[in-house]
Amino acid sequence: MDGFTLRQLGLAVALSTSMGMAWAATSNDFVDNAAAGGIAEIETSKLALEKSASADVKAFANKMITDHTKANEELLALAKKHDIEVPDETTLMKKAKAKILEVRDESFDAAYANNQVKAHEETIALFKKEAETVTDDKKAGNTELKAFAQKMLPDLQHHLDEAKKLQAAHPSK
């Protein structure tokens, strides 16, 4: 893998893994982190479509793009309905670039699969925390955001299961 590809992968990994790290203290934090994680999933998956030669990796990447685009659209609609600010893509890229990257000496497919497992584990933790939060019905959108988190958890768990299968099929060398 050339240096340019490693830098692209590093940025994509940083986007995907760093965005789910902060825990939701408020529904606004949940929206910020969930939107950022969704955008990161889409971007890393677009890179997988460009860089991978494996049919299973490309199929998984296409599913991530479709599912996370749909989820982000729904989340952004809820945020807009309740006047909750969502970070723009420029802000997300700045956050990703600010992270220190550790790119392992492994194939793109293995790196992508490992990244997807870690990112989905972190995203599930974020969504579980929101889904289990006692809501303050007086704060705009809390009940709907909790319902959104609860609704998305089965899909996220399915993504994690599929990512683990991908990881087993493309082990690190």
C-alpha positions in Angstrom: 0.0 0.0 0.0 1.5 3.4 -0.9 1.8 6.3 1.5 -1.1 8.2 0.0 -3.5 5.3 0.5 -2.2 4.8 4.0 -2.9 8.5 4.8 -6.4 8.2 3.3 -7.1 5.1 5.3 -5.7 6.7 8.4 -8.0 9.7 8.0 -11.0 7.4 7.4 -10.1 5.3 10.4 -9.8 8.4 12.6 -13.2 9.6 11.3 -14.9 6.4 12.0 -13.4 5.4 15.3 -13.1 8.8 16.9 -16.6 10.0 16.5 -18.3 7.5 18.7 -15.9 8.0 21.6 -17.7 10.8 23.6 -20.6 9.6 25.7 -23.9 11.3 25.5 -24.3 13.7 28.4 -27.4 15.3 26.8 -29.5 14.5 23.8 -27.5 17.3 21.9 -24.3 15.4 22.6 -26.0 12.3 21.3 -27.1 14.0 18.1 -23.5 15.4 17.6 -21.8 12.1 18.1 -24.4 10.0 16.3 -24.3 12.3 13.2 -20.5 12.4 13.2 -20.3 8.6 13.5 -22.8 8.2 10.7 -20.9 10.5 8.4 -17.7 8.8 9.3 -19.2 5.4 8.4 -20.3 6.7 5.0 -16.8 8.2 4.3 -14.9 5.1 5.3 -17.2 3.0 3.3 -16.8 5.2 0.2 -13.0 4.7 0.6 -13.6 0.9 0.8 -15.5 1.0 -2.5 -12.5 2.7 -4.1 -9.7 0.7 -2.5 -11.0 -2.9 -2.0 -11.0 -5.6 -4.6 -13.1 -8.0 -2.4 -16.8 -8.4 -3.2 -17.8 -9.0 0.4 -16.0 -5.8 1.5 -17.7 -3.8 -1.3 -21.1 -5.3 -0.5 -20.7 -4.4 3.2 -19.5 -0.9 2.3 -22.6 -0.4 0.1 -24.9 -1.5 2.9 -23.1 0.9 5.3 -23.5 3.8 2.9 -27.2 3.1 2.4 -28.1 2.4 6.0 -26.1 5.2 7.6 -27.3 7.8 4.9 -30.9 6.9 5.8 -30.2 7.0 9.5 -28.5 10.3 9.3 -31.3 11.8 7.3 -33.8 10.7 9.9 -31.6 12.0 12.8 -31.0 15.3 11.0 -34.8 15.7 10.5 -35.4 15.1 14.2 -32.7 17.6 15.1 -34.1 20.2 12.8 -37.6 19.7 14.1 -36.4 20.4 17.6 -33.8 23.1 16.7 -30.8 21.0 17.8 -27.6 22.0 16.1 -25.7 19.4 14.2 -22.0 19.8 13.3 -21.2 20.3 9.6 -18.8 18.2 7.6 -16.0 20.7 7.8 -16.1 20.5 11.6 -16.1 16.7 11.4 -13.0 16.7 9.2 -11.2 19.1 11.5 -12.0 16.7 14.4 -10.7 13.7 12.4 -7.5 15.5 11.4 -6.8 16.5 15.0 -6.6 12.9 16.0 -3.2 11.1 16.1 -3.4 8.2 13.7 -1.9 4.7 14.1 -2.0 2.9 10.8 -1.1 -0.7 11.1 0.8 -2.6 8.5 -2.1 -4.7 7.2 -4.2 -4.9 4.1 -6.9 -2.4 3.4 -9.6 -5.0 3.8 -8.3 -6.1 7.2 -8.0 -2.5 8.3 -11.5 -1.6 7.2 -13.0 -4.8 8.8 -11.2 -4.1 12.1 -12.3 -0.4 11.9 -15.9 -1.4 11.4 -16.0 -3.8 14.4 -14.5 -1.1 16.7 -16.7 1.7 15.3 -19.9 -0.4 15.6 -19.0 -1.5 19.2 -18.6 2.2 20.1 -21.7 3.3 18.3 -23.8 0.6 20.0 -22.6 1.8 23.4 -23.5 5.4 22.5 -27.0 4.4 21.3 -27.6 2.1 24.3 -26.8 4.9 26.6 -29.2 7.2 24.9 -31.9 4.5 24.7 -31.6 3.8 28.4 -31.5 7.4 29.5 -34.4 8.6 31.6 -35.9 11.4 29.4 -36.8 14.9 30.5 -40.0 15.4 28.4 -39.7 19.2 28.8 -36.5 19.3 26.8 -37.2 19.4 23.1 -36.8 16.1 21.2 -35.6 14.0 24.1 -38.4 11.4 23.9 -38.0 11.2 20.1 -34.2 10.9 20.2 -34.5 8.1 22.8 -37.0 6.3 20.5 -34.7 6.8 17.5 -31.8 5.3 19.5 -34.0 2.3 20.5 -35.1 1.8 16.9 -31.6 1.8 15.5 -30.0 -0.6 18.0 -31.1 -3.8 16.2 -29.7 -2.5 12.9 -26.4 -1.5 14.5 -26.1 -4.9 16.2 -26.7 -6.5 12.8 -24.0 -4.3 11.3 -21.6 -5.4 14.1 -22.3 -9.1 13.5 -21.7 -8.6 9.7 -18.5 -6.6 10.5 -17.2 -9.5 12.7 -17.8 -11.9 9.8 -15.9 -9.6 7.5 -13.1 -9.4 10.1 -12.9 -13.2 10.2 -12.8 -13.4 6.4 -10.0 -10.7 6.2 -7.7 -11.3 9.2 -4.8 -8.9 9.9 -1.4 -10.3 8.7 
